[in-house]
Amino acid sequence: MKIERLGKIFDPTQHLLPLGCEAYAQSPQTLVFNDYVRIYFSTRARDQGGKFLSHVAYVDVDHKLERILDVSHQEIIPLGALGCFDEHGIFPFHVLHRGDEIFAYTTGWSRRTSVSVETGVGLAVSNNHGKTFTRVGNGPILTASLNEPFLVGDAFVRFFNNQFHMWYMYGVEWRPFLQDGQAERIYKIGHATSTDGINWEKTAGTQIIADALGPDESQALPSVIEADGAYHMFFCYRESFDFRQANGRGYRIGYARSEDLIRWHRTDTALAMGIPDGDWDSEMQAYPHIFNLGGRLILLYNGNEFGRFGFGAAEVFF
């Protein structure tokens, strides 16, 4: 595999975003149309108490990924109602065509007291080419269960072999790594299947991607594509504590390959991107999204500071 970096393609701080959002364009996710690519992302505003809220926005770019055509100016989907799983934010926001409709698998999050956050996967539908979305219901379609007791999210859905496949994140532990420190979460990547894209059967608590950093590795944002006679997953991973500063413990992109969508062989060394020191993505590579653009395999991802200053792209060759 060869990776060719294409550079940063969108900086949210250079555009007027809806709902008072001023920075962050996290987890870019695409819908490809005939003459443009719509890229959804999660951005941030602050509530009256100064805490972050994650909202969904999009940018339309040309097929060369060089020219910005439009940036959303209205609310794409409102946050959840009081007490709902997505009351305080939606991040990420994965979309796909399904007939004349567009399905969006949302990761809603809400604040907790003993720990910082809880998440679940919701479903919304658009009938206006993805300009706005309406929830199917106020609750999640995938959430905590007996063997996955918290932090279900990061849903990525594709239709392979006559059924829907979802790769997602699930939490395995909250732990205060430092004495009197806040609890940090550890999470892994799981898999579920569905016949209709709404009702899902998961192998609960089954980790499908091996750890590279040891059992305390956190894995997130799986993205899968079929190419070169196999299935390819790009995801991000990090240490589970002391990861927020530029110290080498933050997110980087991992890679795994499968022949059957069940067994995955991880080879992160295949992702040699050759990033120069001091560049927009030199300290962190996070939240990857792989998609086919007219026969080109394009990998979108966030850079330093968890995507505060946007996302860029690379082209993948097998």
Phi, psi and omega in degrees: 000139177238140180240128177242112180292136180254352178094177178288139180241348179207130176239111185295337182288350181261008184223156176274113182260157181288163170062025177075014178287139187236343183203172181075130170222078191266147175054066177297132182223138195247151161235124182262122174252174186300322186235010175197167175243125176265123182244113177275150177207164176257131180235178190229141167234176177244143177278184184296338178269002178089005180269152183288144167237136180262121178246159180260136174220176175214160172231137175261130179231161178285171185290346174274355182060031183247332188238127176278124182264326183195155173230137183299141181242000180232170178291126181281315177207132180288156174292164185292162180290168181308124177086354181281166185294339182244032183296326188250001177166160174231116182192114003271189186219096185261132187235152173202149175290138173219093187067228179275356181255166172239122177270140173236124175262111186262144166255105178270145176227152179219151184282149177239175179263307183285329173233173190282330192202156169227149183225162174202166182257124177249175181228133175225159185228142175241139175240016180230043176065029174082016177285321175218160182228149177240133179296143171288328177195172183276351181254172180278155173267343176218128186207189181302147180214188188304315183256001173228081195283352180194165170059052172270127183184196178058040184293131173232124189239135173220156180254108179232140172053045174067022172207160177277139175240135176238129169252138188209170177259144171220144181280145177244340182192144162254134183210133170279105185288331179248148180301128182064016177270166178288151179289136176249153184262149173241132183217154183232176181256131178238183187217141177218159179230160182204152175265340184235358181079004182241313180260125190241145173242119182244153172271085193298134175074016180256112179281127185256347179245125182294151177283143173254335183256007184101178186296341180271009176291138172254135183239141185209169172048059174293144179216127191235142176218151176261127181195151174056036176073017181209178176250139186233129179246130170247138182209176174237155183211158182200170167293156185267000172212160182054047186246358188275341180262168181279075185232016179083001181257000182278189185295143167219167184266134175250166183218140175217152183234144179219148174262343189224008182067010180243305180262127183242132178253117185270128177217078182298334183295345177291345184263057178277102186262346177058054185275124179291149175300140176085359179280173186298339182237021185284334184261342183201140170230120190219161169053062183284153175215118181257136179207161181263125181236092180060037181093351175265138176265113185249132177250113172270148178198159176268156180251220188302151176059039174060031177086020179303323183249026168106199185221160178227193187218159171219153175257137183252133177237130176256000000 
